[in-house]
Amino acid sequence: MSRILIVGANGQLGTDMMKLAEKNGVTCKGIDYPDIDITKTGSVRSVVDAEKPSIIINCAAFTAVDDCETKKEAAFKVNADGCGILAQESQRVKAKLIHISTDYVFDGTKTTPYVESDVPSPATEYGKSKLDGEMQIAQYTENYQIYRIAWLYGLYGNNFVKTIRNAALKKQGTSDGLKVVNDQYGSPTWTVDVCNQIFAAMDLGLKGVFHCTSEGSCTWYDFAKAIVDAYGINTPVNPCSTEEFPRPAPRPKFSVLENERLKKAGVNIMPHWKDAFNSYTMLEK
Ligand SMILES: NC(=O)c1ccc[n+]([C@@H]2O[C@H](COP(=O)([O-])OP(=O)(O)OC[C@H]3O[C@@H](n4cnc5c(N)ncnc54)[C@H](OP(=O)(O)O)[C@@H]3O)[C@@H](O)[C@H]2O)c1
């Protein structure tokens, strides 16, 4: 039976990964900073030697996309070198490494969904550090699965759903509306679906990089409208352009990923983003 070590277990995705593992009766141990520091070999090694995992799932990362522009060294330490250390330690104890990556490895200039064979070309320091992490994993171990996800939301941690919901509630009853970018496309993806997909595919002998986002796509504006509608908040949502809402790290215009490899393997269970968001809001109510 697999012994799973979930690293980054207190984060947005890691928390649901722990809960779903427990629900599925999977033996797992969760750990997070500072009880493990993936940038330090000694720290990772002592945890791996104590837990003797057969599978390591890495949900830990430096995820503040804008901060990565100014804290490049710290971002690369966690997102790139941390992955290298995890890969070497996984290889040392013959454990499989499951790692989470991102749509930001692409620059968003394509107009059709990105497949796994598309050549990455990140435009941000976050994306570059995450791509470096993917490459270090491939360099140090053969036994790995990397799942590229995007536009993540869930019950735990901060995300777009909570930001829009809170902003809309604050403005309810005022004449102000929300302005939300309507020229960036992606696929809102629920943490729980990512976890279920990973648990469904992890023991099947699949290796390499997999796109793992919900089906269908929309703009941030479309998603914000769906959020406000789902919670019955009476605040207008107005479309705006990327130029009207500049960010330190440029966001990809087109971030839609096709789960081509999961589909070809016959194991894609990612739902349409609208169905997933409906399930999420039902759970919350
Ligand atoms: N959020 C998204 O929209 C999104 C989209 C695409 C891909 N992803 C990827 O999905 C994965 C999970 O994201 P998330 O939203 O769940 O992230 P999160 O909520 O920020 O969680 C990341 C966790 O990693 C921990 N961590 C940071 N540095 C560490 C270190 N040196 N050693 C050990 N743990 C460390 C953090 O601890 P502290 O809180 O103490 O720093 C935190 O608990 C990441 O790989 C991310 O790149 C996320």
PDBQT file of the ligand as one rigid body, heavy atoms in Angstrom, charges set to zero:
ROOT
HETATM    1  N1  LIG A 301      -3.150  29.320  -6.792  1.00  0.00    +0.000 N 
HETATM    2  C1  LIG A 301      -3.258  29.215  -8.113  1.00  0.00    +0.000 C 
HETATM    3  O1  LIG A 301      -4.099  29.869  -8.772  1.00  0.00    +0.000 OA
HETATM    4  C2  LIG A 301      -2.332  28.278  -8.847  1.00  0.00    +0.000 A 
HETATM    5  C3  LIG A 301      -2.422  28.228 -10.242  1.00  0.00    +0.000 A 
HETATM    6  C4  LIG A 301      -1.572  27.367 -10.925  1.00  0.00    +0.000 A 
HETATM    7  C5  LIG A 301      -0.681  26.567 -10.226  1.00  0.00    +0.000 A 
HETATM    8  N2  LIG A 301      -0.610  26.656  -8.874  1.00  0.00    +0.000 N 
HETATM    9  C6  LIG A 301       0.354  25.786  -8.181  1.00  0.00    +0.000 C 
HETATM   10  O2  LIG A 301      -0.391  24.942  -7.313  1.00  0.00    +0.000 OA
HETATM   11  C7  LIG A 301       0.403  24.605  -6.180  1.00  0.00    +0.000 C 
HETATM   12  C8  LIG A 301      -0.401  24.855  -4.914  1.00  0.00    +0.000 C 
HETATM   13  O3  LIG A 301      -0.780  26.231  -4.876  1.00  0.00    +0.000 OA
HETATM   14  P1  LIG A 301      -1.588  26.831  -3.632  1.00  0.00    +0.000 P 
HETATM   15  O4  LIG A 301      -2.466  27.897  -4.160  1.00  0.00    +0.000 OA
HETATM   16  O5  LIG A 301      -2.151  25.712  -2.821  1.00  0.00    +0.000 OA
HETATM   17  O6  LIG A 301      -0.360  27.511  -2.833  1.00  0.00    +0.000 OA
HETATM   18  P2  LIG A 301      -0.340  28.100  -1.331  1.00  0.00    +0.000 P 
HETATM   19  O7  LIG A 301      -1.697  28.151  -0.772  1.00  0.00    +0.000 OA
HETATM   20  O8  LIG A 301       0.486  29.335  -1.415  1.00  0.00    +0.000 OA
HETATM   21  O9  LIG A 301       0.467  26.979  -0.534  1.00  0.00    +0.000 OA
HETATM   22  C9  LIG A 301       1.843  26.783  -0.714  1.00  0.00    +0.000 C 
HETATM   23  C10 LIG A 301       2.383  26.174   0.564  1.00  0.00    +0.000 C 
HETATM   24  O10 LIG A 301       3.810  25.989   0.364  1.00  0.00    +0.000 OA
HETATM   25  C11 LIG A 301       4.447  26.345   1.580  1.00  0.00    +0.000 C 
HETATM   26  N3  LIG A 301       5.859  26.680   1.363  1.00  0.00    +0.000 N 
HETATM   27  C12 LIG A 301       6.406  27.813   0.861  1.00  0.00    +0.000 A 
HETATM   28  N4  LIG A 301       7.741  27.747   0.869  1.00  0.00    +0.000 NA
HETATM   29  C13 LIG A 301       8.068  26.536   1.406  1.00  0.00    +0.000 A 
HETATM   30  C14 LIG A 301       9.299  25.877   1.665  1.00  0.00    +0.000 A 
HETATM   31  N5  LIG A 301      10.487  26.455   1.435  1.00  0.00    +0.000 N 
HETATM   32  N6  LIG A 301       9.270  24.636   2.196  1.00  0.00    +0.000 NA
HETATM   33  C15 LIG A 301       8.086  24.034   2.464  1.00  0.00    +0.000 A 
HETATM   34  N7  LIG A 301       6.885  24.611   2.247  1.00  0.00    +0.000 NA
HETATM   35  C16 LIG A 301       6.882  25.845   1.711  1.00  0.00    +0.000 A 
HETATM   36  C17 LIG A 301       3.656  27.555   2.053  1.00  0.00    +0.000 C 
HETATM   37  O11 LIG A 301       3.933  27.806   3.413  1.00  0.00    +0.000 OA
HETATM   38  P3  LIG A 301       3.864  29.329   3.945  1.00  0.00    +0.000 P 
HETATM   39  O12 LIG A 301       2.443  29.742   3.841  1.00  0.00    +0.000 OA
HETATM   40  O13 LIG A 301       4.400  29.211   5.335  1.00  0.00    +0.000 OA
HETATM   41  O14 LIG A 301       4.760  30.121   3.029  1.00  0.00    +0.000 OA
HETATM   42  C18 LIG A 301       2.230  27.082   1.800  1.00  0.00    +0.000 C 
HETATM   43  O15 LIG A 301       1.692  26.345   2.876  1.00  0.00    +0.000 OA
HETATM   44  C19 LIG A 301       1.689  25.430  -6.305  1.00  0.00    +0.000 C 
HETATM   45  O16 LIG A 301       2.684  24.631  -6.873  1.00  0.00    +0.000 OA
HETATM   46  C20 LIG A 301       1.332  26.526  -7.281  1.00  0.00    +0.000 C 
HETATM   47  O17 LIG A 301       2.456  26.992  -7.985  1.00  0.00    +0.000 OA
HETATM   48  C21 LIG A 301      -1.428  27.477  -8.163  1.00  0.00    +0.000 A 
ENDROOT
TORSDOF 0
